[in-house]
Amino acid sequence: MHIAVFCPNWVGDAVMATPVLRVLREYFRDATISGVLKPYVAGVLEGSPWFDRPFVLASTGPWKHRWPAIAARLRRERIDLAILLANTFRSALVAWLAGCRRRVGYTLHGRGCLLTDRLTHVRDARGRRIPSPEIDAYNRIIERIGCPTPSHRMQLFTTASDESQADAVWRDEGFDHQREVICLNPGGAFGSAKHWPTPYFAQLARELADRRGSTVLVLCGPSERDTARQIVQAADRPLVHALAEYPLSIGLTKACVRRADLLITTDSGPRHFAAAFDRPVVTLFGPTHIAWTETYYARAVHLQKRVPCGPCQMRVCPLDHRCMNELSVEEVYGAAEALLRRYPPAPRELVRQVG
């Protein structure tokens, strides 16, 4: 049997799909399981044991990675079952063009005619989707094909290369000799509406350093280097560092979060790295419904201000960004302290070990 899994296109969604991938691999032990995934999602899932082969789907770059070529390659593989965790029309079209015998997914964006097994999301009386955890929606797909119900335990892996890069950061910055390391993740690909103000992050880093003696590492993607540098410069403390000067990768971010004692983050993909590595996490929500990305993780604290205009789900705030501006540094610091009291930092030598 050959199974193709069309993975979600967002980093956080890919992490939320890992309970499905784990159960699929356990249930179909003798099957060939291929992953159809975007390049950055491949980075998120790299190191995992779930796929026998990846098919990297991209809209630019070498022709072999574009969707008509991927459809042709999958057709040659004679796919028995396509599991559509990606909710796009294109994913269903590729599965249909590839001749996948059974195609299971949700009927969104007019793609129901391309599926053999159609699932629908919960909707209100006006036909609008009701905010509900995406992790549960993924789990329902796997139940539809007869697998046991997955748990909500997300899981990621790091590679030797990821850990080597993190070793360099820890060595260069002297983190192995510090009492605790707290990662801050100020970025987010969704849009500026999810961002907490950069001066707030800088003040939070300063408070963590002054009041707790915490070592702070500001994470960043390639387009967020300047923001990370600004936070370090404004915090003006020797205990506050950034990844901005290092070669950046999703793998390095994973390895840093895995070693951290706490992650404080916007509602962005790396937020779920913490749960996948069983690290405490404080998430700062602004325009988005918490219910969409709820994962039932016990070591998580969600902070969100109730405002008349939200949650609006908009990428860019057309008003005054009050949902994030009103979330104070003291509130975030208090949530971080409470989590660290419940889950004290582990010895450095244990944090360094790869599970």
Secondary structure, DSSP 8 states (H G I E B T S, - for coil): -EEEEE--SSHHHHHHTHHHHHHHHHHSTTSEEEEEE-HHHHHHHTT-SS-SEEEE--SSSSGGGSHHHHHHHHHHHT-SEEEE-S--HHHHHHHHHTT-SEEEEE--TT-GGG-SEEE---B-TTS-B----HHHHHHHHHHHTT-----S-------HHHHHHHHHHHHHHTGGGSS-EEEEE---SS-GGG---HHHHHHHHHHIIIII--EEEE---GGGHHHHHHHHHHH--TTEEESTTS---HHHHHHHHHH-SEEEEESSTTHHHHHHTT--EEEEESSS-GGGG----TTEEEEE---TT-S---SS-SS--HHHHTS-HHHHHHHHHHHHHHS----HHHHHS--
